[in-house]
Amino acid sequence: MRRSPTRTPTASARNWGRQPLRPTPIIRPNHEPERRCIGCGARSARARLIRFANVKGLVVPDPRATLPGRGAWLHAARDCWEAATARRAFNRAFKAPVSIPQDTVDFTHTWPRSASTS
């Protein structure tokens, strides 16, 4: 039986009795995770955003990003904060009804007025 020159054996035929072939991992040297700001909707590097977490129905800042559960990311600018609260973006991001305590509001009042989202 003669094989055509264009046909190659299947992976299972080439690899009979050995470990399955694994794909080569893609190496991304300068990869930085991105997140979307729930206030302005712009995508930014994770390091440029602040994470908020849902803790027992309250929106709590999580700057170290260590609290469990779903998080909502926001630029450190009052414009983004005001847009997020006006659009009820925290409820949508957490997929649950949440309230914003005064401590969280006071935390955001230290932020600058205009956002640099570029």
Jmol script that loads the backbone (N, CA, C; Angstrom):
load data "model"
ATOM      1  N   MET A   1       0.852  -1.178   0.000  1.00  0.00           N
ATOM      2  CA  MET A   1       0.000   0.000   0.000  1.00  0.00           C
ATOM      3  C   MET A   1       0.889   1.229   0.000  1.00  0.00           C
ATOM      4  N   ARG A   2       0.604   2.120  -0.904  1.00  0.00           N
ATOM      5  CA  ARG A   2       1.390   3.322  -1.058  1.00  0.00           C
ATOM      6  C   ARG A   2       0.651   4.535  -0.519  1.00  0.00           C
ATOM      7  N   ARG A   3       1.329   5.378   0.223  1.00  0.00           N
ATOM      8  CA  ARG A   3       0.703   6.590   0.754  1.00  0.00           C
ATOM      9  C   ARG A   3       0.963   7.753  -0.170  1.00  0.00           C
ATOM     10  N   SER A   4       0.018   8.660  -0.184  1.00  0.00           N
ATOM     11  CA  SER A   4       0.245   9.865  -0.984  1.00  0.00           C
ATOM     12  C   SER A   4       1.211  10.770  -0.226  1.00  0.00           C
ATOM     13  N   PRO A   5       2.025  11.550  -0.902  1.00  0.00           N
ATOM     14  CA  PRO A   5       3.019  12.383  -0.221  1.00  0.00           C
ATOM     15  C   PRO A   5       2.402  13.508   0.611  1.00  0.00           C
ATOM     16  N   THR A   6       1.142  13.863   0.384  1.00  0.00           N
ATOM     17  CA  THR A   6       0.540  14.969   1.132  1.00  0.00           C
ATOM     18  C   THR A   6      -0.081  14.513   2.438  1.00  0.00           C
ATOM     19  N   ARG A   7      -0.343  13.254   2.579  1.00  0.00           N
ATOM     20  CA  ARG A   7      -0.961  12.766   3.817  1.00  0.00           C
ATOM     21  C   ARG A   7       0.094  12.566   4.886  1.00  0.00           C
ATOM     22  N   THR A   8      -0.238  12.998   6.089  1.00  0.00           N
ATOM     23  CA  THR A   8       0.649  12.758   7.226  1.00  0.00           C
ATOM     24  C   THR A   8      -0.096  11.903   8.229  1.00  0.00           C
ATOM     25  N   PRO A   9       0.611  11.118   8.990  1.00  0.00           N
ATOM     26  CA  PRO A   9      -0.069  10.298   9.988  1.00  0.00           C
ATOM     27  C   PRO A   9      -0.742  11.181  11.036  1.00  0.00           C
ATOM     28  N   THR A  10      -1.804  10.694  11.606  1.00  0.00           N
ATOM     29  CA  THR A  10      -2.525  11.445  12.628  1.00  0.00           C
ATOM     30  C   THR A  10      -1.696  11.487  13.895  1.00  0.00           C
ATOM     31  N   ALA A  11      -2.086  12.356  14.813  1.00  0.00           N
ATOM     32  CA  ALA A  11      -1.348  12.503  16.066  1.00  0.00           C
ATOM     33  C   ALA A  11      -1.339  11.197  16.841  1.00  0.00           C
ATOM     34  N   SER A  12      -2.450  10.454  16.804  1.00  0.00           N
ATOM     35  CA  SER A  12      -2.499   9.208  17.550  1.00  0.00           C
ATOM     36  C   SER A  12      -1.587   8.156  16.930  1.00  0.00           C
ATOM     37  N   ALA A  13      -1.420   8.176  15.608  1.00  0.00           N
ATOM     38  CA  ALA A  13      -0.542   7.213  14.960  1.00  0.00           C
ATOM     39  C   ALA A  13       0.922   7.550  15.224  1.00  0.00           C
ATOM     40  N   ARG A  14       1.272   8.799  15.250  1.00  0.00           N
ATOM     41  CA  ARG A  14       2.660   9.200  15.502  1.00  0.00           C
ATOM     42  C   ARG A  14       3.037   9.001  16.952  1.00  0.00           C
ATOM     43  N   ASN A  15       2.057   9.037  17.816  1.00  0.00           N
ATOM     44  CA  ASN A  15       2.305   9.097  19.244  1.00  0.00           C
ATOM     45  C   ASN A  15       1.858   7.814  19.943  1.00  0.00           C
ATOM     46  N   TRP A  16       1.850   6.713  19.257  1.00  0.00           N
ATOM     47  CA  TRP A  16       1.330   5.469  19.815  1.00  0.00           C
ATOM     48  C   TRP A  16       2.123   5.043  21.029  1.00  0.00           C
ATOM     49  N   GLY A  17       1.465   4.907  22.168  1.00  0.00           N
ATOM     50  CA  GLY A  17       2.087   4.423  23.378  1.00  0.00           C
ATOM     51  C   GLY A  17       2.872   5.467  24.156  1.00  0.00           C
ATOM     52  N   ARG A  18       2.893   6.694  23.717  1.00  0.00           N
ATOM     53  CA  ARG A  18       3.611   7.746  24.430  1.00  0.00           C
ATOM     54  C   ARG A  18       2.625   8.733  25.038  1.00  0.00           C
ATOM     55  N   GLN A  19       3.169   9.683  25.749  1.00  0.00           N
ATOM     56  CA  GLN A  19       2.335  10.730  26.340  1.00  0.00           C
ATOM     57  C   GLN A  19       1.642  11.522  25.234  1.00  0.00           C
ATOM     58  N   PRO A  20       0.429  12.026  25.470  1.00  0.00           N
ATOM     59  CA  PRO A  20      -0.247  12.834  24.452  1.00  0.00           C
ATOM     60  C   PRO A  20       0.538  14.115  24.174  1.00  0.00           C
ATOM     61  N   LEU A  21       0.430  14.590  22.961  1.00  0.00           N
ATOM     62  CA  LEU A  21       1.115  15.816  22.572  1.00  0.00           C
ATOM     63  C   LEU A  21       0.491  17.001  23.281  1.00  0.00           C
ATOM     64  N   ARG A  22       1.329  17.861  23.799  1.00  0.00           N
ATOM     65  CA  ARG A  22       0.844  19.060  24.483  1.00  0.00           C
ATOM     66  C   ARG A  22       1.162  20.272  23.629  1.00  0.00           C
ATOM     67  N   PRO A  23       0.245  21.225  23.575  1.00  0.00           N
ATOM     68  CA  PRO A  23       0.553  22.440  22.798  1.00  0.00           C
ATOM     69  C   PRO A  23       1.662  23.233  23.482  1.00  0.00           C
ATOM     70  N   THR A  24       2.466  23.865  22.694  1.00  0.00           N
ATOM     71  CA  THR A  24       3.532  24.704  23.224  1.00  0.00           C
ATOM     72  C   THR A  24       2.913  25.951  23.837  1.00  0.00           C
ATOM     73  N   PRO A  25       3.289  26.296  25.076  1.00  0.00           N
ATOM     74  CA  PRO A  25       2.694  27.490  25.686  1.00  0.00           C
ATOM     75  C   PRO A  25       3.116  28.754  24.942  1.00  0.00           C
ATOM     76  N   ILE A  26       2.181  29.681  24.859  1.00  0.00           N
ATOM     77  CA  ILE A  26       2.455  30.954  24.206  1.00  0.00           C
ATOM     78  C   ILE A  26       3.132  31.861  25.229  1.00  0.00           C
ATOM     79  N   ILE A  27       4.287  32.357  24.879  1.00  0.00           N
ATOM     80  CA  ILE A  27       5.022  33.226  25.785  1.00  0.00           C
ATOM     81  C   ILE A  27       4.780  34.674  25.368  1.00  0.00           C
ATOM     82  N   ARG A  28       4.235  35.433  26.294  1.00  0.00           N
ATOM     83  CA  ARG A  28       3.979  36.848  26.038  1.00  0.00           C
ATOM     84  C   ARG A  28       4.867  37.653  26.976  1.00  0.00           C
ATOM     85  N   PRO A  29       5.967  38.183  26.493  1.00  0.00           N
ATOM     86  CA  PRO A  29       6.936  38.813  27.383  1.00  0.00           C
ATOM     87  C   PRO A  29       6.416  40.053  28.104  1.00  0.00           C
ATOM     88  N   ASN A  30       5.628  40.869  27.470  1.00  0.00           N
ATOM     89  CA  ASN A  30       5.170  42.110  28.096  1.00  0.00           C
ATOM     90  C   ASN A  30       3.669  42.111  28.328  1.00  0.00           C
ATOM     91  N   HIS A  31       3.106  40.965  28.600  1.00  0.00           N
ATOM     92  CA  HIS A  31       1.660  40.881  28.791  1.00  0.00           C
ATOM     93  C   HIS A  31       1.278  41.445  30.148  1.00  0.00           C
ATOM     94  N   GLU A  32       0.283  42.295  30.135  1.00  0.00           N
ATOM     95  CA  GLU A  32      -0.252  42.870  31.358  1.00  0.00           C
ATOM     96  C   GLU A  32      -1.766  42.708  31.324  1.00  0.00           C
ATOM     97  N   PRO A  33      -2.365  42.134  32.372  1.00  0.00           N
ATOM     98  CA  PRO A  33      -3.814  41.932  32.355  1.00  0.00           C
ATOM     99  C   PRO A  33      -4.567  43.252  32.261  1.00  0.00           C
ATOM    100  N   GLU A  34      -5.664  43.230  31.520  1.00  0.00           N
ATOM    101  CA  GLU A  34      -6.506  44.415  31.362  1.00  0.00           C
ATOM    102  C   GLU A  34      -7.865  44.168  31.998  1.00  0.00           C
ATOM    103  N   ARG A  35      -8.453  45.235  32.487  1.00  0.00           N
ATOM    104  CA  ARG A  35      -9.800  45.198  33.041  1.00  0.00           C
ATOM    105  C   ARG A  35     -10.569  46.390  32.478  1.00  0.00           C
ATOM    106  N   ARG A  36     -11.908  46.327  32.571  1.00  0.00           N
ATOM    107  CA  ARG A  36     -12.754  47.406  32.076  1.00  0.00           C
ATOM    108  C   ARG A  36     -13.280  48.207  33.251  1.00  0.00           C
ATOM    109  N   CYS A  37     -13.155  49.523  33.154  1.00  0.00           N
ATOM    110  CA  CYS A  37     -13.665  50.419  34.190  1.00  0.00           C
ATOM    111  C   CYS A  37     -15.186  50.438  34.086  1.00  0.00           C
ATOM    112  N   ILE A  38     -15.877  50.230  35.217  1.00  0.00           N
ATOM    113  CA  ILE A  38     -17.340  50.217  35.166  1.00  0.00           C
ATOM    114  C   ILE A  38     -17.915  51.622  35.105  1.00  0.00           C
ATOM    115  N   GLY A  39     -17.089  52.642  35.319  1.00  0.00           N
ATOM    116  CA  GLY A  39     -17.556  54.020  35.245  1.00  0.00           C
ATOM    117  C   GLY A  39     -17.556  54.562  33.830  1.00  0.00           C
ATOM    118  N   CYS A  40     -16.383  54.551  33.193  1.00  0.00           N
ATOM    119  CA  CYS A  40     -16.268  55.124  31.849  1.00  0.00           C
ATOM    120  C   CYS A  40     -16.291  54.062  30.757  1.00  0.00           C
ATOM    121  N   GLY A  41     -16.069  52.810  31.099  1.00  0.00           N
ATOM    122  CA  GLY A  41     -16.108  51.728  30.117  1.00  0.00           C
ATOM    123  C   GLY A  41     -14.805  51.515  29.382  1.00  0.00           C
ATOM    124  N   ALA A  42     -13.771  52.291  29.683  1.00  0.00           N
ATOM    125  CA  ALA A  42     -12.484  52.139  28.999  1.00  0.00           C
ATOM    126  C   ALA A  42     -11.715  50.955  29.570  1.00  0.00           C
ATOM    127  N   ARG A  43     -10.961  50.286  28.701  1.00  0.00           N
ATOM    128  CA  ARG A  43     -10.100  49.191  29.136  1.00  0.00           C
ATOM    129  C   ARG A  43      -8.747  49.767  29.516  1.00  0.00           C
ATOM    130  N   SER A  44      -8.237  49.325  30.662  1.00  0.00           N
ATOM    131  CA  SER A  44      -6.936  49.795  31.138  1.00  0.00           C
ATOM    132  C   SER A  44      -6.192  48.643  31.780  1.00  0.00           C
ATOM    133  N   ALA A  45      -4.906  48.858  31.982  1.00  0.00           N
ATOM    134  CA  ALA A  45      -4.104  47.862  32.685  1.00  0.00           C
ATOM    135  C   ALA A  45      -4.638  47.709  34.106  1.00  0.00           C
ATOM    136  N   ARG A  46      -4.561  46.509  34.607  1.00  0.00           N
ATOM    137  CA  ARG A  46      -5.083  46.214  35.938  1.00  0.00           C
ATOM    138  C   ARG A  46      -4.426  47.102  37.000  1.00  0.00           C
ATOM    139  N   ALA A  47      -3.160  47.435  36.810  1.00  0.00           N
ATOM    140  CA  ALA A  47      -2.435  48.255  37.784  1.00  0.00           C
ATOM    141  C   ALA A  47      -2.967  49.681  37.850  1.00  0.00           C
ATOM    142  N   ARG A  48      -3.663  50.139  36.833  1.00  0.00           N
ATOM    143  CA  ARG A  48      -4.169  51.511  36.803  1.00  0.00           C
ATOM    144  C   ARG A  48      -5.591  51.632  37.342  1.00  0.00           C
ATOM    145  N   LEU A  49      -6.198  50.518  37.736  1.00  0.00           N
ATOM    146  CA  LEU A  49      -7.571  50.513  38.240  1.00  0.00           C
ATOM    147  C   LEU A  49      -7.596  50.060  39.696  1.00  0.00           C
ATOM    148  N   ILE A  50      -8.671  50.401  40.379  1.00  0.00           N
ATOM    149  CA  ILE A  50      -8.877  49.960  41.762  1.00  0.00           C
ATOM    150  C   ILE A  50     -10.031  48.977  41.774  1.00  0.00           C
ATOM    151  N   ARG A  51      -9.850  47.880  42.479  1.00  0.00           N
ATOM    152  CA  ARG A  51     -10.877  46.845  42.546  1.00  0.00           C
ATOM    153  C   ARG A  51     -11.787  47.109  43.743  1.00  0.00           C
ATOM    154  N   PHE A  52     -13.062  46.882  43.526  1.00  0.00           N
ATOM    155  CA  PHE A  52     -14.060  46.922  44.592  1.00  0.00           C
ATOM    156  C   PHE A  52     -14.675  45.540  44.683  1.00  0.00           C
ATOM    157  N   ALA A  53     -15.008  45.131  45.904  1.00  0.00           N
ATOM    158  CA  ALA A  53     -15.576  43.802  46.119  1.00  0.00           C
ATOM    159  C   ALA A  53     -16.925  43.922  46.815  1.00  0.00           C
ATOM    160  N   ASN A  54     -17.723  42.893  46.676  1.00  0.00           N
ATOM    161  CA  ASN A  54     -19.023  42.804  47.327  1.00  0.00           C
ATOM    162  C   ASN A  54     -18.847  41.984  48.593  1.00  0.00           C
ATOM    163  N   VAL A  55     -18.937  42.654  49.764  1.00  0.00           N
ATOM    164  CA  VAL A  55     -18.805  41.969  51.040  1.00  0.00           C
ATOM    165  C   VAL A  55     -20.125  42.102  51.783  1.00  0.00           C
ATOM    166  N   LYS A  56     -20.891  41.023  51.789  1.00  0.00           N
ATOM    167  CA  LYS A  56     -22.191  40.976  52.477  1.00  0.00           C
ATOM    168  C   LYS A  56     -23.116  42.100  52.023  1.00  0.00           C
ATOM    169  N   GLY A  57     -23.143  42.361  50.711  1.00  0.00           N
ATOM    170  CA  GLY A  57     -24.050  43.354  50.151  1.00  0.00           C
ATOM    171  C   GLY A  57     -23.543  44.778  50.200  1.00  0.00           C
ATOM    172  N   LEU A  58     -22.292  44.971  50.612  1.00  0.00           N
ATOM    173  CA  LEU A  58     -21.703  46.309  50.671  1.00  0.00           C
ATOM    174  C   LEU A  58     -20.542  46.399  49.690  1.00  0.00           C
ATOM    175  N   VAL A  59     -20.405  47.549  49.049  1.00  0.00           N
ATOM    176  CA  VAL A  59     -19.292  47.793  48.135  1.00  0.00           C
ATOM    177  C   VAL A  59     -18.097  48.238  48.976  1.00  0.00           C
ATOM    178  N   VAL A  60     -17.016  47.461  48.900  1.00  0.00           N
ATOM    179  CA  VAL A  60     -15.837  47.707  49.721  1.00  0.00           C
ATOM    180  C   VAL A  60     -14.617  47.838  48.806  1.00  0.00           C
ATOM    181  N   PRO A  61     -13.761  48.867  48.987  1.00  0.00           N
ATOM    182  CA  PRO A  61     -12.552  48.943  48.174  1.00  0.00           C
ATOM    183  C   PRO A  61     -11.603  47.793  48.505  1.00  0.00           C
ATOM    184  N   ASP A  62     -10.980  47.260  47.479  1.00  0.00           N
ATOM    185  CA  ASP A  62     -10.062  46.135  47.627  1.00  0.00           C
ATOM    186  C   ASP A  62      -8.794  46.443  46.829  1.00  0.00           C
ATOM    187  N   PRO A  63      -7.970  47.404  47.293  1.00  0.00           N
ATOM    188  CA  PRO A  63      -6.821  47.831  46.497  1.00  0.00           C
ATOM    189  C   PRO A  63      -5.797  46.730  46.251  1.00  0.00           C
ATOM    190  N   ARG A  64      -5.673  45.753  47.146  1.00  0.00           N
ATOM    191  CA  ARG A  64      -4.720  44.650  46.932  1.00  0.00           C
ATOM    192  C   ARG A  64      -5.309  43.532  46.096  1.00  0.00           C
ATOM    193  N   ALA A  65      -6.603  43.616  45.791  1.00  0.00           N
ATOM    194  CA  ALA A  65      -7.315  42.627  44.968  1.00  0.00           C
ATOM    195  C   ALA A  65      -7.198  41.225  45.555  1.00  0.00           C
ATOM    196  N   THR A  66      -7.443  41.101  46.861  1.00  0.00           N
ATOM    197  CA  THR A  66      -7.324  39.804  47.520  1.00  0.00           C
ATOM    198  C   THR A  66      -8.644  39.274  48.074  1.00  0.00           C
ATOM    199  N   LEU A  67      -9.671  40.117  48.141  1.00  0.00           N
ATOM    200  CA  LEU A  67     -10.949  39.642  48.667  1.00  0.00           C
ATOM    201  C   LEU A  67     -11.576  38.646  47.700  1.00  0.00           C
ATOM    202  N   PRO A  68     -12.274  37.642  48.220  1.00  0.00           N
ATOM    203  CA  PRO A  68     -12.863  36.644  47.329  1.00  0.00           C
ATOM    204  C   PRO A  68     -14.089  37.172  46.608  1.00  0.00           C
ATOM    205  N   GLY A  69     -14.444  36.491  45.550  1.00  0.00           N
ATOM    206  CA  GLY A  69     -15.670  36.805  44.834  1.00  0.00           C
ATOM    207  C   GLY A  69     -15.461  37.730  43.656  1.00  0.00           C
ATOM    208  N   ARG A  70     -16.580  38.078  43.074  1.00  0.00           N
ATOM    209  CA  ARG A  70     -16.597  38.931  41.887  1.00  0.00           C
ATOM    210  C   ARG A  70     -16.134  40.331  42.252  1.00  0.00           C
ATOM    211  N   GLY A  71     -15.370  40.930  41.367  1.00  0.00           N
ATOM    212  CA  GLY A  71     -14.870  42.275  41.602  1.00  0.00           C
ATOM    213  C   GLY A  71     -15.353  43.244  40.541  1.00  0.00           C
ATOM    214  N   ALA A  72     -15.324  44.519  40.867  1.00  0.00           N
ATOM    215  CA  ALA A  72     -15.655  45.584  39.927  1.00  0.00           C
ATOM    216  C   ALA A  72     -14.456  46.523  39.916  1.00  0.00           C
ATOM    217  N   TRP A  73     -14.018  46.898  38.724  1.00  0.00           N
ATOM    218  CA  TRP A  73     -12.812  47.707  38.572  1.00  0.00           C
ATOM    219  C   TRP A  73     -13.185  49.122  38.151  1.00  0.00           C
ATOM    220  N   LEU A  74     -12.449  50.097  38.702  1.00  0.00           N
ATOM    221  CA  LEU A  74     -12.784  51.498  38.500  1.00  0.00           C
ATOM    222  C   LEU A  74     -11.499  52.322  38.486  1.00  0.00           C
ATOM    223  N   HIS A  75     -11.447  53.331  37.598  1.00  0.00           N
ATOM    224  CA  HIS A  75     -10.320  54.270  37.627  1.00  0.00           C
ATOM    225  C   HIS A  75     -10.382  55.077  38.922  1.00  0.00           C
ATOM    226  N   ALA A  76      -9.249  55.519  39.388  1.00  0.00           N
ATOM    227  CA  ALA A  76      -9.188  56.326  40.606  1.00  0.00           C
ATOM    228  C   ALA A  76      -9.484  57.785  40.261  1.00  0.00           C
ATOM    229  N   ALA A  77     -10.678  58.035  39.771  1.00  0.00           N
ATOM    230  CA  ALA A  77     -11.104  59.391  39.413  1.00  0.00           C
ATOM    231  C   ALA A  77     -12.567  59.556  39.806  1.00  0.00           C
ATOM    232  N   ARG A  78     -12.899  60.722  40.315  1.00  0.00           N
ATOM    233  CA  ARG A  78     -14.286  60.944  40.746  1.00  0.00           C
ATOM    234  C   ARG A  78     -15.268  60.924  39.595  1.00  0.00           C
ATOM    235  N   ASP A  79     -14.831  61.294  38.400  1.00  0.00           N
ATOM    236  CA  ASP A  79     -15.739  61.243  37.246  1.00  0.00           C
ATOM    237  C   ASP A  79     -16.209  59.808  36.997  1.00  0.00           C
ATOM    238  N   CYS A  80     -15.298  58.872  37.074  1.00  0.00           N
ATOM    239  CA  CYS A  80     -15.659  57.463  36.879  1.00  0.00           C
ATOM    240  C   CYS A  80     -16.545  56.974  38.020  1.00  0.00           C
ATOM    241  N   TRP A  81     -16.242  57.401  39.244  1.00  0.00           N
ATOM    242  CA  TRP A  81     -17.060  57.006  40.398  1.00  0.00           C
ATOM    243  C   TRP A  81     -18.487  57.523  40.239  1.00  0.00           C
ATOM    244  N   GLU A  82     -18.632  58.784  39.866  1.00  0.00           N
ATOM    245  CA  GLU A  82     -19.974  59.364  39.716  1.00  0.00           C
ATOM    246  C   GLU A  82     -20.748  58.697  38.586  1.00  0.00           C
ATOM    247  N   ALA A  83     -20.064  58.385  37.501  1.00  0.00           N
ATOM    248  CA  ALA A  83     -20.737  57.692  36.403  1.00  0.00           C
ATOM    249  C   ALA A  83     -21.183  56.295  36.831  1.00  0.00           C
ATOM    250  N   ALA A  84     -20.344  55.602  37.586  1.00  0.00           N
ATOM    251  CA  ALA A  84     -20.682  54.238  38.034  1.00  0.00           C
ATOM    252  C   ALA A  84     -21.873  54.246  38.999  1.00  0.00           C
ATOM    253  N   THR A  85     -21.901  55.201  39.908  1.00  0.00           N
ATOM    254  CA  THR A  85     -23.016  55.236  40.855  1.00  0.00           C
ATOM    255  C   THR A  85     -24.303  55.709  40.184  1.00  0.00           C
ATOM    256  N   ALA A  86     -24.207  56.630  39.235  1.00  0.00           N
ATOM    257  CA  ALA A  86     -25.400  57.117  38.544  1.00  0.00           C
ATOM    258  C   ALA A  86     -26.028  56.023  37.671  1.00  0.00           C
ATOM    259  N   ARG A  87     -25.196  55.187  37.067  1.00  0.00           N
ATOM    260  CA  ARG A  87     -25.691  54.128  36.177  1.00  0.00           C
ATOM    261  C   ARG A  87     -25.982  52.820  36.912  1.00  0.00           C
ATOM    262  N   ARG A  88     -25.781  52.793  38.228  1.00  0.00           N
ATOM    263  CA  ARG A  88     -25.968  51.581  39.039  1.00  0.00           C
ATOM    264  C   ARG A  88     -25.086  50.447  38.510  1.00  0.00           C
ATOM    265  N   ALA A  89     -23.864  50.818  38.139  1.00  0.00           N
ATOM    266  CA  ALA A  89     -22.942  49.853  37.541  1.00  0.00           C
ATOM    267  C   ALA A  89     -22.444  48.825  38.550  1.00  0.00           C
ATOM    268  N   PHE A  90     -22.415  49.150  39.830  1.00  0.00           N
ATOM    269  CA  PHE A  90     -21.972  48.176  40.828  1.00  0.00           C
ATOM    270  C   PHE A  90     -22.957  47.016  40.925  1.00  0.00           C
ATOM    271  N   ASN A  91     -24.244  47.315  40.886  1.00  0.00           N
ATOM    272  CA  ASN A  91     -25.246  46.239  40.916  1.00  0.00           C
ATOM    273  C   ASN A  91     -25.086  45.320  39.715  1.00  0.00           C
ATOM    274  N   ARG A  92     -24.836  45.910  38.560  1.00  0.00           N
ATOM    275  CA  ARG A  92     -24.666  45.124  37.340  1.00  0.00           C
ATOM    276  C   ARG A  92     -23.371  44.310  37.380  1.00  0.00           C
ATOM    277  N   ALA A  93     -22.288  44.913  37.849  1.00  0.00           N
ATOM    278  CA  ALA A  93     -20.999  44.222  37.887  1.00  0.00           C
ATOM    279  C   ALA A  93     -21.007  43.066  38.883  1.00  0.00           C
ATOM    280  N   PHE A  94     -21.644  43.252  40.028  1.00  0.00           N
ATOM    281  CA  PHE A  94     -21.689  42.196  41.042  1.00  0.00           C
ATOM    282  C   PHE A  94     -22.819  41.205  40.813  1.00  0.00           C
ATOM    283  N   LYS A  95     -23.720  41.527  39.894  1.00  0.00           N
ATOM    284  CA  LYS A  95     -24.896  40.694  39.618  1.00  0.00           C
ATOM    285  C   LYS A  95     -25.694  40.435  40.890  1.00  0.00           C
ATOM    286  N   ALA A  96     -25.776  41.476  41.713  1.00  0.00           N
ATOM    287  CA  ALA A  96     -26.512  41.384  42.974  1.00  0.00           C
ATOM    288  C   ALA A  96     -26.810  42.806  43.457  1.00  0.00           C
ATOM    289  N   PRO A  97     -27.861  42.968  44.243  1.00  0.00           N
ATOM    290  CA  PRO A  97     -28.118  44.301  44.798  1.00  0.00           C
ATOM    291  C   PRO A  97     -27.084  44.618  45.883  1.00  0.00           C
ATOM    292  N   VAL A  98     -26.485  45.790  45.793  1.00  0.00           N
ATOM    293  CA  VAL A  98     -25.486  46.208  46.774  1.00  0.00           C
ATOM    294  C   VAL A  98     -25.762  47.635  47.199  1.00  0.00           C
ATOM    295  N   SER A  99     -25.243  47.991  48.367  1.00  0.00           N
ATOM    296  CA  SER A  99     -25.328  49.383  48.818  1.00  0.00           C
ATOM    297  C   SER A  99     -23.907  49.884  49.045  1.00  0.00           C
ATOM    298  N   ILE A 100     -23.770  51.197  48.971  1.00  0.00           N
ATOM    299  CA  ILE A 100     -22.451  51.812  49.083  1.00  0.00           C
ATOM    300  C   ILE A 100     -22.365  52.505  50.443  1.00  0.00           C
ATOM    301  N   PRO A 101     -21.524  51.996  51.357  1.00  0.00           N
ATOM    302  CA  PRO A 101     -21.416  52.631  52.672  1.00  0.00           C
ATOM    303  C   PRO A 101     -20.655  53.960  52.604  1.00  0.00           C
ATOM    304  N   GLN A 102     -20.824  54.766  53.631  1.00  0.00           N
ATOM    305  CA  GLN A 102     -20.186  56.084  53.675  1.00  0.00           C
ATOM    306  C   GLN A 102     -18.660  55.981  53.672  1.00  0.00           C
ATOM    307  N   ASP A 103     -18.100  54.938  54.276  1.00  0.00           N
ATOM    308  CA  ASP A 103     -16.639  54.765  54.272  1.00  0.00           C
ATOM    309  C   ASP A 103     -16.097  54.655  52.855  1.00  0.00           C
ATOM    310  N   THR A 104     -16.819  53.957  51.990  1.00  0.00           N
ATOM    311  CA  THR A 104     -16.387  53.812  50.605  1.00  0.00           C
ATOM    312  C   THR A 104     -16.483  55.150  49.877  1.00  0.00           C
ATOM    313  N   VAL A 105     -17.538  55.900  50.132  1.00  0.00           N
ATOM    314  CA  VAL A 105     -17.697  57.222  49.512  1.00  0.00           C
ATOM    315  C   VAL A 105     -16.568  58.148  49.969  1.00  0.00           C
ATOM    316  N   ASP A 106     -16.221  58.107  51.260  1.00  0.00           N
ATOM    317  CA  ASP A 106     -15.133  58.938  51.776  1.00  0.00           C
ATOM    318  C   ASP A 106     -13.800  58.536  51.142  1.00  0.00           C
ATOM    319  N   PHE A 107     -13.603  57.257  50.897  1.00  0.00           N
ATOM    320  CA  PHE A 107     -12.386  56.765  50.245  1.00  0.00           C
ATOM    321  C   PHE A 107     -12.237  57.354  48.848  1.00  0.00           C
ATOM    322  N   THR A 108     -13.337  57.495  48.137  1.00  0.00           N
ATOM    323  CA  THR A 108     -13.274  58.005  46.767  1.00  0.00           C
ATOM    324  C   THR A 108     -13.141  59.523  46.707  1.00  0.00           C
ATOM    325  N   HIS A 109     -13.452  60.229  47.787  1.00  0.00           N
ATOM    326  CA  HIS A 109     -13.336  61.697  47.763  1.00  0.00           C
ATOM    327  C   HIS A 109     -11.891  62.166  47.758  1.00  0.00           C
ATOM    328  N   THR A 110     -10.946  61.288  47.973  1.00  0.00           N
ATOM    329  CA  THR A 110      -9.528  61.668  47.910  1.00  0.00           C
ATOM    330  C   THR A 110      -9.014  61.615  46.471  1.00  0.00           C
ATOM    331  N   TRP A 111      -9.809  61.126  45.528  1.00  0.00           N
ATOM    332  CA  TRP A 111      -9.394  60.970  44.138  1.00  0.00           C
ATOM    333  C   TRP A 111      -9.464  62.303  43.413  1.00  0.00           C
ATOM    334  N   PRO A 112      -8.668  62.471  42.348  1.00  0.00           N
ATOM    335  CA  PRO A 112      -8.745  63.708  41.553  1.00  0.00           C
ATOM    336  C   PRO A 112     -10.053  63.791  40.776  1.00  0.00           C
ATOM    337  N   ARG A 113     -10.380  64.994  40.338  1.00  0.00           N
ATOM    338  CA  ARG A 113     -11.643  65.258  39.669  1.00  0.00           C
ATOM    339  C   ARG A 113     -11.701  64.692  38.252  1.00  0.00           C
ATOM    340  N   SER A 114     -10.667  64.888  37.445  1.00  0.00           N
ATOM    341  CA  SER A 114     -10.720  64.427  36.061  1.00  0.00           C
ATOM    342  C   SER A 114      -9.884  63.168  35.903  1.00  0.00           C
ATOM    343  N   ALA A 115     -10.358  62.265  35.038  1.00  0.00           N
ATOM    344  CA  ALA A 115      -9.686  60.986  34.843  1.00  0.00           C
ATOM    345  C   ALA A 115      -8.770  61.045  33.640  1.00  0.00           C
ATOM    346  N   SER A 116      -7.646  60.403  33.763  1.00  0.00           N
ATOM    347  CA  SER A 116      -6.753  60.210  32.626  1.00  0.00           C
ATOM    348  C   SER A 116      -6.828  58.746  32.254  1.00  0.00           C
ATOM    349  N   THR A 117      -7.695  58.413  31.332  1.00  0.00           N
ATOM    350  CA  THR A 117      -7.954  57.014  30.999  1.00  0.00           C
ATOM    351  C   THR A 117      -7.180  56.523  29.794  1.00  0.00           C
ATOM    352  N   SER A 118      -6.282  57.320  29.275  1.00  0.00           N
ATOM    353  CA  SER A 118      -5.540  56.866  28.108  1.00  0.00           C
ATOM    354  C   SER A 118      -4.273  56.155  28.501  1.00  0.00           C
TER     355      SER A 118
END
end "model"
wireframe off; spacefill off
backbone 0.3
color backbone group
